[in-house]
Amino acid sequence: MRKFRLTYLPWTKCLLAVLTTAFLLFACSGQELDTAADNNDPSGDITISLTDAAGDFATYSLDVVSLRLTKANGTEVSTLPLATRIDFTQYTDMTEFLTVATVPAGVYVAATLTLDYTNADIWVEDETGALVKVNEIVDEDDNPLTLAEMTVQLENRNQLVIAPGIPMHLQLDFDLQATNSVEFPELDDPKLIVDPYLVADVNRVSSKIHRLRGLLHAVSLDQQEFTVFIRPFYTALTGNHHLFGRMTVVTDEETLYDLNGATYQGDEGLKAMQDLDSLTAIVVLGDLKFNPLRFDAKQVFAGTSVPWGNQDVVSGTVIARQDNELTVKGCTLVQDDGSIIFHDIVTVTVGDQTRVTRQLSSQSFTIQDISIGQRVTILGTLTQDQPLNLALDATQGRVHMKLTTVRGTVIEVDEENSVAQLNLDLQSISRYRAAIFNFSGTGTDPATDADPSDYEVSTSPLDLSKLELGDPIKVRGFVQPFGSAPPDFNALTIVSIADVRAFLRVRWQPASTEAFASIWPAGLTLNLEGVGRPHHVYRSWVATDLTALDQPTTIQPLEDDNSLFIIHYGNVFELFLNFEDFSADLESVIEEGWAVHKIWARGSFNDANATLTANMVDVHLK
């Protein structure tokens, strides 16, 4: 069996399961729903978390309606107790625990996440950096989108086996970059095309920090741990606190605590937690570990120190500063009455009495440490509440500086000086293009203000020996204090992303019969003349412009049991397990007059020879 031709209709909900020897098509309706409470079969526990790969959005807020796990016999188990609102852009550098569920024992072969776009609040940036709301959301066939189901297979290394006494962890990654594309038919009226894409990992170590949000249940000094009722994302803290399950948090002498505004470390902090009332609001940052499965706390916030205590709270990134006035962009504003406003710019005033803290640090800081590009959570009092003119007074409040991620390509590496550093052609800070930041005042004088085309990163004592000029990288750390650059940024970790999963997206406008310079049994070479946007390879939010490369871009197959090659003809698509058959059919239909509208591919990208080795290629024809 070399290929399959299927017809997709907008009203049809289908689950396509890619197996090593065949394809199975399940209708999503009519399947048996199951929960652990409905039967007496053996059961086990699974912890489910949600993260996101970055995309071109300031806000991507919508409702997660359901999360179902499918057993090998087709039985479905619902694991999400109620719908919850999520802004996925908040989780590009973080993984959040969603639920701990008890489910029937057995082998699970798929996970399905259902999203409701009916009341979606999605904002993108136009070419000037201004935020524009998306009012038109459609699927790949240009039909208005309401519910979208994303299914991912749990096979091979992601096999999910639930058994009594063996806790498992499932991480779901809603990939914004692979799922969405934005068009601007009119300058201020963007159109969002959604082709849902989900990635899953079972019991796999993640480099992202994990966050647990919820209510304090109990503290055990003897075991050096405490338990939390999970209340994920912006789910209300009131009501039945058992709904999302309970999680144990392990502490040690390095754990930092911020409890009702007081700071502690180690056992002193755990002892202080015993004085907190049951069901006190709590947030924990830490690392998920395996063998055995456990959550190790790095920093704990509780009571009035959490972002939904008794003050208004702004979370975002500082894009400009004038004296003691901060401009914070990409905000999530949580008001003390529980209401939430997304996507706004907020003007924040700080003062000498503002308390300043920093993630993963017990040191003292001042407002002078808050500079351009710094991610922050700010507690204060809202003084102007008009959505387009928000202002927060934090002169008697608090600013918590959070780990910040900068991304770009290496233009210089200097390990010779006493203070090692690298220089970047900066593409983004957090999830925002470097062009929207006003770096005035960051330097010791105007001549030393941060320059995004030559962004200086202090890297001591990190190893730079494996970095090459032109490498795409991401750096996590903290911005240099205001008025003291250079350097512009102080790195805690450096990650070369040249070898991470890459997504190639190219669109021809209009569709072209000459999109490929050559097609042969082992590859495709792209012809990018007359190409529209996008025409890039994306790796962890760093974009490589294919039109700027010195040689043509080639796609070659990764021939393994999980590879999939697709040709779309409007509402009909063909699926291939073999690239040679795929390329032969593709060449034939283009000769018949079909034009290439766009191509999407996933794999690993080699910068030296501009080659993507792909385990998925999807070509859309018109």
N, C-alpha and C positions, 0 to 999 in steps of 0.2 A: 504494500500500500504506500504509494508515494505522495499523494496529495488528497486534499479534501476540499470540496466546494460547498459552501454554506451560504444561505441567504439570511441576512439580519434585517428584521423589521423593527421599527422604533418601539412598538408596544411589546415586543418579545423580550422576556427576561431569561437569558440562558447562562448556564455555567459551563465553561469550556475547560475540561480537565485534561491537561497534557500529561500522558503517561509515557513510559519508555517504549512501549510496543504498540500503542494504539491511542486513539482519542475517544473519550467518552463524553457524551452530551447529556447533561441533566437538565430537566425542566425545573425551574426554581419553585413553581407552584406544585402543590400536592405532596410535598415531602413531609415525612413525619417529624414533628418537633418533639424534643426530649429535654428534660432537665433532671438533675440528680435527685431532686425532691420528689419526682413523679414515680420512682421505682426503687426497688430494693437491691439493685445490682451494685457490685463493688464500684467505688468511685475514687477519685484522686483530685488533687488541687493543682490549679494552673494560675499563674500570675501573668496578666496581660498588660503590656505597656504600649504606648503609641508615640511615634516620633515622626519626623518629616524631613525630606530632603528639600533644600531651598528652591524657591521659585521667584518669579518676578512680581511679587505682590507685597504691598504694604499691610494689607489685611486680607485674610481668607477665612472668614468666620461663617460657619454654618452648623447645622444640627447633625450629630451622629445618631441615627435612629436605632440601629441594631448591630449586633456582632454575633455571627453564628459560626459554630464549628461543625463540620460535616465528617461523620464517621465513614469508614470504608464501605459499610452497607447502605449508605445513603441517609442514615438518620441524622437529623440536625439538632444541635444543642444551642440554645440561646444563652449567651453569657453576659449581656449588658442589661442591667435591671431597669433602666429608664433612659430616654433620650437625653443627650447632654450637648450643650453648645460649646464649640471649640473654634479658636482662632489658630489655624494650623501654622501660621507664620511664627508663632511663639516657640515652636518646637524644632527649629532647624539646628540648634546647638544643644538640645536637651531632649531627654526621654522622660515621659511622665507615666506613672503607674495609673492604669485605667480601672482595673478591677482584679480581685482575687476570687476565683470561682471554683466551686466544687462540681465536677462534671463526671458522668459515667466513665468507667474505665474502658479502654479500647484504643484502637488506632484511628487517628483523625487525619484525613487526607486533604482538607481544604478549610480556609477561613474566609468568611464573607462579611465585608463591612458595608453597611448601607448608609448613604449620605442623603440629606434632604436639602436641596438647593432652593426650595420655595421662598424662604426668607433669608437667603444668603446675603451677607454684607461683605462684598469683595471690592477692594480698591487697588488700583495699579498707578504707577507713575507714568506720566507722559514724557515727551522728550525734554521738557524743561524741568522735570523733577516734581512737578505739581501732582497732587493726588487727584485721581479721577475715579468716580464710582462706576462699577460695571453694572449696567442695567439689563443687558442682553446676554443670557447664558444659554448655550445650545450644545447638543451632542455633535458627534462627528458627521452626522447626516443633516445638520442644520435644523434639528427639531428642538423646540424649547425643552429645557431640562428641568425636571422636578426631582425625582428620585434617581439615584445612581448607585448601582451595586458594583463593588470591586471584590473579585475573588482571587485568592492566591493559593497555589497548590503547596501542600506540606509533604514533600516527598524527598527521597534521597537524604541529603544532609539535614534537611528540615523536617524529617519525619517526627511526628508528634504522637508519642505513645503515653497514655495516661494510665497509671497504675496506683493502687493504694500505697501511701507512705512514700511516694517518690514525687516531690513537687517539681513542676515544670514551669518554664518561662517562655512566653511567646511575645516577640516584639514585632509590631506592625508598623510599616513605614509607608505613609501616604505621600507619594513622590509628586510634589507640586510641579517640578520641572518636566517630568515625563508625562504628567496627566493633562497639563493645560497649555494652551497657546492663546495669545491675545492679538487681536487685530484692531486697527483704528480706521474703520470705514469713514468716520468723521473725526475731526481732530480731538473733540472733547467727548466722544461717545464710543468707548471701547466695546468690543464684542469678545466674549470669552467662549472658546471651544474646548469642551471637556471630553477627554478620552481616559476614563479612570484607570489608574495603575497602582497596584499595591505590591509591596515586597514584605516578606516575612522571614524572621530568623528564630530558630528554636534553640534555647540554651546556648546562645552565642554571646561572647563578651563584646560589649560596645565601648567605643572610646568616648561617647557622650556621657556627660554627667546625668544622673537620674534624679528626678524630683518626686517626692511623696507629699501629697497635700491631704489634710484630713483633720480628725479630731482625736485628741489624746484618750487612750483607753486605760492603760496601766503601765507602771514603771517597776522594774525589777533590778535593784542594786546588785543582788547576788549574781544574776546572770549578765549584768552590764547591758541591759536591753530595755526597750519599751515597745508597746504596741499601739498602733494607730488605726482608727476606722478610716478607710479611704473615702475621700470626697474629691474626685478628680476635676481638673480644669475649673470651670466656673459653676459647677453644680452647687446649689445652695447648701449651706452648712446645717440648716435646720431640717427637721423631719427625721425619718427613719435612718439612723446612722449606720445600720448594718447592711444597707443595700449593696454596697460595692465591696464588701468583705473587709477583712482585717489583716494587717501586715505587721510583722515583727522587725524592729530596727536594732541592729547591733552597734554598740558604741565602744570607744577605747579612750586612751589618755590623750589622743590627738584631736578628738571630737570637740568642735567649738559650739558654744551655745549663746543664743541671744534671746533671753526670756523676759518679757515685759520690760524691755529696754536695758536690762542688766546683762553683762557678758561673763561667761565662765568658760572653763576648759576642763576636759576629763571628768573625773568622778565628781568634782564639785558641781558641775553642770547637771549631771544625772541626779545628784541629791536635791538640787534646786527644783528639778522637774517634779519631785514627789510632792512639792507644795502647791503645784498647779491643780486647779479644779479639773475633775473629770470632764471630758468633751471640750477642753480648751483647744482653740484653733491652733494648728501646727503645720509647719512646712519643714521637710528634711531634704537636704542635698547630699548625695553620696554615690557610692559605686555598688552595682549589683555584682555579686561574686557567685561562683559555682563550686560544686563538690566540697561541701554541700551548698545548696542555694541559700543565699542570705543577702541582706541589704546592709552595707556598712556605712554608717553616717559620718559625713565630714563636717556638716554644719546644720544646726538645729535652730529654728525660729519658732517662738510660741507666744501666745497672748497678744499683747499690743504690738509686738515686734513683727507680726505677720501682716501681709498686705491687705487684709480685710478685717482689721481690728476696729478701732473707733475713730479713724481718720479717713479722709479722702486719699486715694493712692493713684499715682501715675507711674506707669512702667514704659520705658522707651529708650531712645538713644539721643544724646545731646548732639545737635547739629550746629549750634552757634552759641556764643556766650558774649555778653556785653556787661562788664563789671560783675554784679551779682545777679544778673538776669540770664537764665538759661532758656534756650529754645529746645524743647524735647519733641522728637518726631516719632511717628509710628506708635503712638501711645495706646495703651489700654488704661482707661480711667475707671476705677472702681470707686463709687461714691459710698459714703458711710451708711446710706440707706439701702445698699445692696445693688443699686442700678449700675449698669456697665455701658460705657461709651467706647467704641473702637475707632481707630484710624485717625484721630485728631492730632493736631499740633497743640501743645500746651506750653504757655509761658510760665516759668517757675522762678520765683524769687527766693534766694537763700540769704543767710546772714551769719553773723558770728556765733549765734546760738544754735545754728543748725548742726545736728549731730550727724557725722559722716562715718560710715563703716564700709568695709570692703569684704567681698566674698572670700572665704577661706583664709581670713586674717583676723588676728586679735589686736593688731596695732591700732594706734590712734591716727585719725586723719582729719583734715580740715576741708573747707569748701574750696581751697586753692587746689586740691587734688582732683577736682572735677573739671575735666577738659573736653575738647571736641572729639566726638567719636565714642565717648564712654557710655556703656549701657548702664541704666540706673533704674532703681525703684525708689520713688520719692513719696513720703508720707507728709501730709500737710492739710491745709484748709482751702477748699475751692472758693475763690473770690469772684470769679466770673464763670457762669455756667452756660453761656451761649455756645452751642457746638462748634461754631466757627471762630470763636474768640474766647477760648478757655484760659484761665489763669489760676495758678495754685500758689498759695503763700506757705513756704516751708521754712520761714525764718525761725520758727519755734518747732520745726518738724525734724525730719530725718531724711538723709540721702544714703541709699545703700548702693555702692558701686559693684556691678556684676562683671564676671568674666566676659570679655569682649573678643570677637573674632574678626580679624582683618584678612582679606584675601587679595592675591595679586600674583604677579610673576616676578621672578628674581632678576634684578638688573645689576647687582653687585654683591659680592660676598667678601667680607673683610675679617679674617681671623688673625691678622698680624698684630693689630693693636692690643693693648691691655684689655680694652673693652670690645669684645667681638660684636659685630653687627652685620646685618644684611640690609640692602636697600631694595624696595619694591616699587614696581609700577602698580600702584594701588588701584584695584577694581572696586572693592566694596568694604564697608565697615558694617558689621552686623549683616543686615540684608539690604543695605542701601548703597546705591552707586556713589562713588567717591565724589562725583561732581556736585552733589547737593550739599556738601559740608562746607561751612565757612570757617576756615582755619585761622582767621585773624585773631591775634592775641595768644596763640599757642607757643610762640617762640620767645626767647629772651629779648628779642627786638624784631621788627617786621621782617628783617632779612632772614631770620631763622624760623619763621612760621612754617608749620608742616606743609610740605609740597607733595600732593598725591602722585606726581610723576616721578618723585624721588623720595619715597617715604622711608624714613630711617628707623630701623627696628633694633633695639638692643637685645642681644641674644645670649649673653654670658649667663651660665656656663654651658649652654647647649651646643651640641655637635653640629657643625655646618659642613663637614667634610664631604657629605654625599650630595649636597645641593649643587646644581648646575645652573648657569645663566639661562634664563627663559623658563625654568621650571615653574609650573603653577603650584602655589602653596597656600595653606591657611595657617595663621598664627593666632594663638589664644593667649591672652594676657590682659594688661591694663594700659590705658592711655597715660602718657607722661603728664604730670601735673601742669595745670594751666600756667602759661608764661615761662616755662622752663625748658622747652625744646631747643635743640635736639638732645637725645633722640626723641622721636615722636611717639614711640610705643615700646613697652617693655614686655618681652615674650616670656611666657611660662612653658609653652609647648609649641613646636613647629612640626607641621605635618606636610610632607610632600604628597600632593594629590595626583601626581602624574600617573600613578598606577591604580587609582581607585576607579570604581565603576564609572564609565563614561556614557553620556547620551549624545548622540548625533541627531540634530534636527535641521533639516533643510527644506525650504519651501520655494517653489518656482512660481513666479507671478508675471505673466500667465503660465499655466501648465505648459510643459515643454516636451516635445518628442526627441529632444537632443540633450536630455538631462544626464545621460551617461556617455562619457567619452568612449568607454568600452565595457562590454559585458562578456565574461568568459566563465567557464565552469567553476572556477575557484575564486571569483571576485567581481567587483564592480568598481569602475573608476568614474568619479563624478565630474560632470562638466558644470562649472559654477557661473558660466557667463549668463547674464540676465537673471541671476538668482535674486529672490526677495529676502525678507527676514522671516524667520531666523536662518542663519547659515553658519552654525557654530557647533562645536563640541563642548559640552558642559560637564565639568567635574567639580562636585562639591562647591557650586556657586561661582567657580572661575570659568569664564567663557574663553574659548579659543576660536578666533575668527578664521574660518577655513579659507576665506578669500585672501587672507594676508600671508598664507604659507607659501614657501618657495617651490613647492611641488604639489601636484594634484592629489586630492584625497581619494584613498582607496578603502573599500570595505571588503574584508575577506571573512569567511565563515570560521567559527569555532565549532568544529564537528564533534558534538557530543550528544548524549541522549536527551538533553534538555533544550537543544537548539530548535528554533521555530522561525520560519520564513513565510511571510504573508504578502499576498498581492490583493489589494482592494480594488474592486470595480464598482463604485457607488455602493449599493446595498448588498453586493455579493463579494465574498472574499474567499481566496484559496489559501489553504494551509499546506506547508511543505515541511517534511522532516529532513530533506536532502537539498543542499544548496545547489547542486548541479541541476536538478530538476527545476528548482525555483528560477535559476538564472536563464535556463533554456526557455521556460514559459514566458518570463519577463521580456526577453529579447523578441520573442515571437509576437506578443501582443502589441509591443511598441511598433514593430514593423507593420502591424495591421492598422495603426493610426491612433492607438491610445497614447495620451500624453501624461507625463509624470507631474502630479500636483505637489507631492511632498514625499519625503522619506524620513523615517524615524528608525534609529538603530541603537542597540545597547551592547556594550562590551568593554574592551580595554583599548586605549588609544596610545599609539606610539608616535610621539612628537617628531622623532628623528626621520621617520619615513612617511609620516602623515597617513598611517594605516590604522583603521579600526578593525579589530578582530572581534566579531559580533556573534553572540548566541541568539540574537533576535534582530530581524530586519523586517520592516513593514513599509511597503511602497503603495502609495495611494495614486490611482490613475483617474483620469477624466477622459 
